[in-house]
């Protein structure tokens, strides 16, 4: 019994401490290269400001309040969250302008949203009259108010009203009901990340702008002022800020990049550096051209593109639950047993959601450790 009690007292050791060498980080470890990260933040903020468009980064890409606060400090309008519960850690950290970029249905979620809306500036999406009525009732019950964006479907084929008449009717309802404010429209033309052609993304953004303007004309003809248009994404940002339709863009992954984004043809218009890596260790070298790492799907997102090694001489040929397999084009260049390898995750948002903290590094040292406080908050 005494032996059992001693075992129960053993705690999981931390992966790293501030001031540690990167080489001493226990793996698998999620690391953020601060030099690349900060350059990415400055580049996107400058792009938005140059075109007079607000930047509202999507927090679903990282779920980390420390990251959001750094984006806001550089000039971001606020943040987007995809789910109501996801917003809780950001509100607690001091973020005071939060947009819930999806529709909210259900008494429990509406009550939570209303309680938070009493403490900061919140906006939310809606695409159905009953949802708007329930939203108004929840806000009134908790003596709060909230801004409402009408989501319009401009090709994403997910949420959103399907006609100009629906949008006008919903805007009138929002304007009539208590405790609600009509904030504008949300228009996303998602699904472009896998469209590698720069020209195709430009055409899609221009098409989105045409469709948005038709909705704006319908609202104008109904004597309804549309204060804001929110939407857009990292992969189309260079076109979204310039097409004249959006007043704010919801880019997210630009701060990190991942294997999905590495497939995109960025051209010379805009590009970002990889700043997010999964640090792994070579734990086996069973063949002259093959090495096995201690990081797999349970440590990094792999929704569409597989991870790849930062070193172009190595190929990540397989990812299982706990391991990844590298092949070397030149066997003599294969990393030795015990070597640390930086992998670029397949999808940054899914990867952040698998970790309790991100280790922020500069050069060869750990500069900070930031909790990923919103991980798992998907209600």
PyMOL commands that set and color helices and strands:
alter all, ss='L'
color gray80, all
select helices_A, chain A and resi 2-8+22-24+34-50+59-61+65-73+85-92+107-117+129-141+164-176+198-221+234-240+253-255+259-262+331-333+348-352
alter helices_A, ss='H'
color red, helices_A
select strands_A, chain A and resi 29-33+54-58+78-81+97-103+121-126+146-153+180-188+228-231+248-249+276-287+290-293+308-309+314-319+324-328+340-344+357-362+365-371
alter strands_A, ss='S'
color yellow, strands_A
deselect
rebuild
show_as cartoon
